[in-house]
């Protein structure tokens, strides 16, 4: 939350200490305003921001996979097989 800890989350994002923000929506006026500021600061500083726990879980699942996978262009998956 904004204002918790020294430096707070906004300052830590600005300092480059944060690599990923998971910021879910909550009820109430103040949390919405804090969430907006956190998301905006993340975007302004090029920090990926996830707003859904389902998306965060999916990202963790992908990141946990072995890195020895072959990297291919998207077109390779959809291009017709050539003789």
N, C-alpha and C positions, 0 to 999 in steps of 0.2 A: 504494500500500500504506500501511497505517497505520504511522506512525512514520518514513516517508520524507519528507524535505523539511521545511522550516520555513516556514509551518505545514503540517501534514500534511493528507491528504484529509478527515479528519473535521472538523478545524478550519475548513478552507476551505468545506466544506458549511455548517457552522454560521454562518460569516461571510457567506454568500450569494454567494460567488465562483463557485459551480458551478451551471450551469443544467440539466445532464443527466448522469446517472451511467450508464456502461456497465460492468456488473459481472458477468462470466461466472463460472460455477462452475468450480472447480479441485479437483484431488485433494489429499489431505493434510489434516491437522488444523488447522494454523495458517491456511492460506489460507481455509478454510471459515469459521473464526471471524472473520477480518478481513472477508471478504465479507459475512457476516451483519451485522457492525457498520456497514459502509459502507451496505448496503441499508437498515438500520433508521434510521440517521441521515438518509439521503436522504428516506425516507418521513416521518419526524418533522418535517422542514423543508420539505415540499412540493416536493421536487426529484424530477422523473420519474426512474425507475430502470429500465433495460433489462437483462435478464439473458441475452439471446440475441443472437449476432452477426447472425443472420438478421433479427431484429426491428430491430436497429440499421440494417442495410442498407436495409430497407424504409422506415424513417423518413427516412433520408437521401434516398432516391428521391422520396418525397413532398415533402420540404422543398426539393428542387432544382427542382421544377416551377414554372412561372410562377404568379404570385400573382393573375393576372387572371381566375381561374376564378370562376364564379358560385356563391355560397353558397346552398344550398337545404336545406330541412328534410328529414329522413329520410323522413317520410310522403309527400313529393312523389314519391319514387321508387317507392312501393308503392301509392299511391292510384289507384283506377281512374279512367280518363279520364271526365270528366263532359261531357255534351253542351253 
